[in-house]
């Protein structure tokens, strides 16, 4: 089974998540997203503090880039999203290349959370 790795325990991730099913995958430009979405997507806990990953900082600096927005349903039933760079490797992982870049709908992924 394929995996999706997170380098932190983001607050968007459901407690106890082990697997998730890919519901949809959409190409997005970073600067087309709202600040509220960026904050949701990048927030994690650092002890008692709320922190954000480097993607939030890039957004606030006005940097742009193409991403894949994955919409997933966890084994706990919760829906969450994650942004991944839009590149050949991620397109092959999350989309059916031979069928015109359509999403690998309903594909299941193991969720790995690598905590510091």
C-alpha positions as CSV (number, residue, x, y, z in Angstrom):
1,X,0.0,0.0,0.0
2,X,1.2,3.5,-0.8
3,X,2.0,5.9,2.0
4,X,1.5,9.6,2.7
5,X,4.1,11.0,5.2
6,X,3.8,14.0,7.4
7,X,6.9,15.4,9.1
8,X,4.9,16.6,12.1
9,X,1.6,15.9,13.9
10,X,-0.5,18.6,12.2
11,X,-3.6,19.7,14.0
12,X,-5.7,18.9,10.9
13,X,-4.9,15.2,11.3
14,X,-7.5,13.1,13.1
15,X,-6.4,11.5,16.3
16,X,-5.5,7.8,15.9
17,X,-5.4,8.0,12.1
18,X,-3.7,4.9,10.4
19,X,-5.0,5.0,6.8
20,X,-6.9,7.3,4.5
21,X,-8.7,7.0,1.2
22,X,-8.0,9.6,-1.5
23,X,-11.3,11.2,-2.4
24,X,-10.1,13.9,-4.8
25,X,-7.0,15.6,-6.1
26,X,-7.0,19.1,-7.6
27,X,-4.2,21.3,-9.0
28,X,-3.9,24.6,-7.2
29,X,-1.7,27.7,-7.2
30,X,-0.4,28.6,-3.8
31,X,-1.4,32.3,-4.1
32,X,-5.0,31.3,-5.2
33,X,-5.6,29.8,-1.8
34,X,-6.9,31.8,1.2
35,X,-4.9,32.6,4.2
36,X,-7.5,30.7,6.3
37,X,-6.8,27.5,4.3
38,X,-3.0,27.9,4.5
39,X,-3.2,28.3,8.3
40,X,-5.4,25.2,8.6
41,X,-3.1,23.2,6.4
42,X,0.2,24.2,8.0
43,X,-0.7,24.4,11.8
44,X,0.9,22.1,14.3
45,X,1.6,22.1,18.0
46,X,5.1,22.7,19.3
47,X,4.7,22.0,23.0
48,X,2.1,24.4,24.2
49,X,2.6,26.8,21.3
50,X,0.9,26.8,17.9
51,X,3.3,26.9,15.1
52,X,3.2,26.8,11.3
53,X,5.4,25.1,8.7
54,X,7.5,26.9,6.0
55,X,4.7,26.9,3.4
56,X,2.8,29.5,5.4
57,X,5.9,31.7,5.4
58,X,6.3,31.3,1.6
59,X,2.6,32.2,1.2
60,X,3.0,35.4,3.4
61,X,6.1,36.4,1.4
62,X,4.0,36.3,-1.8
63,X,5.8,33.3,-3.2
64,X,3.8,31.1,-5.7
65,X,3.9,27.6,-6.9
66,X,1.8,24.8,-8.2
67,X,0.5,22.2,-5.8
68,X,-1.8,19.2,-5.6
69,X,-4.5,19.5,-3.0
70,X,-5.4,16.0,-1.8
71,X,-8.8,15.6,-0.2
72,X,-8.7,12.5,2.0
73,X,-11.1,10.5,4.3
74,X,-9.4,8.9,7.2
75,X,-10.1,5.5,8.7
76,X,-11.7,7.5,11.6
77,X,-14.2,9.0,9.2
78,X,-12.8,12.5,9.3
79,X,-12.1,14.5,6.1
80,X,-8.8,16.4,5.8
81,X,-6.6,17.9,3.1
82,X,-2.9,18.1,2.4
83,X,-0.9,20.0,-0.2
84,X,1.9,18.3,-2.1
85,X,4.2,19.9,-4.7
86,X,2.8,19.4,-8.3
87,X,5.6,17.4,-9.8
88,X,6.0,14.2,-11.8
89,X,6.6,12.0,-8.8
90,X,3.4,13.2,-7.0
91,X,1.3,13.0,-10.2
92,X,2.3,9.4,-10.6
93,X,1.6,8.7,-6.9
94,X,-1.8,10.4,-6.7
95,X,-3.1,10.4,-10.3
96,X,-3.5,7.8,-13.1
97,X,-0.9,8.9,-15.6
98,X,-2.0,6.8,-18.6
99,X,-5.6,7.9,-18.2
100,X,-5.1,11.6,-18.5
101,X,-4.0,12.6,-15.0
102,X,-7.3,11.6,-13.4
103,X,-7.2,11.1,-9.6
104,X,-6.6,7.6,-8.2
105,X,-10.0,7.8,-6.7
106,X,-10.6,5.6,-3.7
107,X,-7.0,4.5,-3.4
108,X,-6.0,3.8,0.2
109,X,-2.8,5.1,1.8
110,X,-1.0,4.3,5.0
111,X,-0.5,7.5,7.0
112,X,2.9,8.0,8.6
113,X,3.6,10.8,11.0
114,X,7.2,11.4,11.7
115,X,7.5,13.5,14.9
116,X,10.7,15.3,15.8
